[in-house]
Amino acid sequence: MTKRHWFKLKKFGWIPINLEGWLVVISYLGIVLLTIWESNPQQNLLKDVVVRETPTWLFATLTLLVIIWYKGERPRWKLINIIEKLLS
């Protein structure tokens, strides 16, 4: 049984390639946007909103990166690919 990836490795980062990957990214964006919307930046200073919501955004971002790490293609050093091509 092969591992089914949710994210494909690109030159700089990953991109969702199936429904599960897109749901993870949409959920992440929803969490970030919901925290901004709930904090009502019109009444609060932007600095206060950023300071108060930073732990939530950091937790959401770290969770996103962990999911991408486990459900996406593994990154490889480009030097290893060059060496493998030279040796084969």
C-alpha positions, 0 to 999 in steps of 0.5 A: 500500500502506497502513502497517499500524499495530500501535498505536493512538494514544489520548488518553494513549499507545498501545494495541496493536491487533493480534497483533504489538503485543500480542507486543511489549508481552508481550515487554517485560513478560516482560523486566522481570518476568524480570529481577526474578525472576532477581535474587531480591529475597528475598536481595538488598536491593531497592535493589541489585536496582533499581540493577543492573537499571535499565540493562536496564529503560531499554534495554527501555523505549527499545526499546519506545518506538522500536517504538511510534514506528515501528509506531504512529500518529504523535502530532499536536499537538491545536492543529493539529486545532483550527486545521484544524477552524476553517479548514475 
